Amino acid sequence: TSVLSITHRGTGVFLSLATLLLVYWLAALAAGPATYATAQAFFGSWFGQLILLACTFSLFYHLCNGVRHLFWDMGVGFELPTAYRSGYAVVVVSIVMTLIAWLIPLASGG
């Protein structure tokens, strides 16, 4: 559970830094077609796609683990077996949600 808690903090920091990429993309969009094409080329590259995949997983992980923490704030799920099960559930659901978020656009040709 401590690793998941530390990862929760790490994904929060990563998502905060990743908002700079959103600002870059929006600024490129506002700057014109040539600048936007450069930004799209970056996000379309293997490295850009890897960053976007990491952002997607981080978002879903942070969301799922945040819900887990909300239950803990209500006093639910502190028993060790329950804490372990919920921890595994957070990781599995985060991976599944990431795969769904990436596979649906790919399946539709996007």
N, C-alpha and C positions, 0 to 999 in steps of 0.2 A: 504493500500500500504506500510505502514511502517513495518508491520509485515512481508510482503513478502520480503522487502528489507533486513531486519535483518536476515531472514531465508536464503536469498541468501548468505549473508556473512558467516552464520553458516555452510551451506552446503559446501562452499568453504574450510573452515577450516577443516571440517570433511573429505572431499575428500583428502586434503593434508595429514592428519594423516593416512587415509586409504591406502595411497601408501606404508606405512610401512608394511601393510599386504601383499601387492604385493611383496615387497622385501623379506619378510619372506617366502612366497610361492616359489619364485624363488631360494632363498638360500637353501631351503629344497630340491628342485628339483636337485640342483647341488650337494648337500651333499650325495645323495644316496637314495636307495629304502626305507630303514627303516625310515629315517628322512622325506622323502616325504610322506610315509604312515601316519606318525603322523600328518603332516600338512593337508593331505586330510581328516583324521579323524576329525580334528578340524573344517575344513570348511564344512564337511558333518554333523556335529552335529546341533542340533536345534539352539544353540547360534551362531555358525558360519554361518548358513543359514540366521539367523536374521540380522547379520552384513552385509552379502552380499546383502540382500534385501535392507537394509538401504543405502548401497553404491550405489545400482542401482537407487533407488529413488532419492538420492542426486545428482547423475550424471545427470539424466534427468531433475530434477528440476532446477539445476544450469544452464544447457544448455538452457532450455525454458525461464527462467527468464533473462538469459544473452541476449537472442535474444530480449526480451522485452526492456531491457535496451539499446540495440543498436538502437531500434526504437526511444526511448526517446532521445538518443544522436543526432538523426537526427531531433528532434523537433516534432515527431509524437506521438500522444496518450496521451498528457498531460491533455486533458479534463477529468473531474472527472468520468463521466459515462464510458468513454473509458478505463480509468485506472482501474476501478473496473472490467469491462468485461475482460480486458486482464489479470488481476490478477487471476480471476476465471479460465480463459482458461489455464494459466500456471499450476495451481494446477491440473485441470482435465487432461490435456494432459500428465503431468508428471506421474500421476497415471496410465493412460491408457498405456503409453509407458513402464512403469515398469511391468504392468501385462502382456503385450505382450512379453516382454523380458524374463519373467519367465515361461509363459505358453507354449510358442513354444517348448522349450527344454523338458518340462515335457510331453507335448503331443506326442513328438516323442520318448519318452522313455529315455531321457537323464537326 
